[in-house]
Amino acid sequence: MTELAGNKEVIHWPTFLKAYVKSMRLYYAFVTGIAGWIGVSFYDFCAPGRTDYFRKTAILLLLFLSWGINQIINDFLGLPEDRVNAPRRPMVTGELQPILALKVSIILLLGVIFVTWFLSPWATIPLLAGILLNVFYEYAKGWSIFGNVVFGLSISMCTVYGFLASGPPPVPVITTNRVSVVLLVAILNGVMTYFTYFKDYEGDRIAGKRTFIVHHGLQVSRFAGVLGAFLPTGAFFFFLLIDWISKEDILYSRDFVFCGLMTIFLQLWTAVLFFRHPYGERTYFSLVTNIRACVAGQIALIAIFNGSLALYLFSASYVFIGFLFDLYKDSKS
């Protein structure tokens, strides 16, 4: 909120900051946080003891913060559809001034880049790639399924970021098992964002964003969602079949089996919820299961090489995603 003092606009910063944090929608931050933590955990597995707690804490904070900052940029770029889909969102109502919010986000991003360079110059590569993909995503979502691909790739940059920011990259940097994990993160998030488009159907259609759901309609998209729910599991077994993921790493991991089974259940339940309620208020409240399914899939990847950590993350993420989502009772904000 701003007030005019003479000819000078005065910003009421407490109100602005409250609206800014609300617009960050931090229940989604577990998506980027856990995606990046896959990289951190795998680096620990490859080079145990080389990443200190200060560095890990900094990486985790930057990963969680990155979702919120980029969400503000998405809100700025997506104002036309948000005026229909979320008319009570702070940037739409004017509670959060769009230009000022964008400037603050750019300053924060510059701070993130600076800290990242201090942690590891190599990590600035996936960071910058993720920022560019996030901006491009707002336009790519108008090209049917291509938007989901771009979104998935943008989140997979968090996994690469977590790995490279943890310390000097081990040689070789690129291996088939690492590539398979990055692709699985991309697929998990591509499927997750597909389901989020159901609630945005009307606004996307009016704004001319030809997402898959707008292009093919709600009825076809419901069935496509059911098929899409099997995509991450199918991709995982494909990578297992071609030996990009080691069978020995998972056959004796009870923690991975548990996390994997919970992920499959949450993915299928997400598909069922959106199949039954492809529009209306129930569609919005189904998002919490959708987010949990995506995060659970990412945690299952951590369980391959750190089962006890995965179980802790699974429990904490499940609880706090629900807690934070419950703070957003208004489906139009």
Secondary structure, 3 states (H helix, E strand, C coil): CEEEECCEEEECHHHHHHHHHHHHCHHHHHHHHHHHHHHHHHHHHHCCCCCCHHHHHHHHHHHHHHHHHHHHHHHHHCHHHHHHHCCCCHHHHCCCCHHHHHHHHHHHHHHHHHHHHHHCHHHHHHHHHHHHHHHHHHHHCCECCHHHHHHHHHHHHHHHHHHHHCCCCCCCCCCHHHHHHHHHHHHHHHHHHHHHCCCCHHHHHHCCCECHHHHHHHHHHHHHHHHHCCHHHHHHHHHHHCCCCCHHHHHCCHHHHHHHHHHHHHHHHHHHHHHHCCCCHHHHHCHHHHHHHHHHHHHHHHHCCCHHHHHHHHHHHHHHHHHHHCCCCCCCC
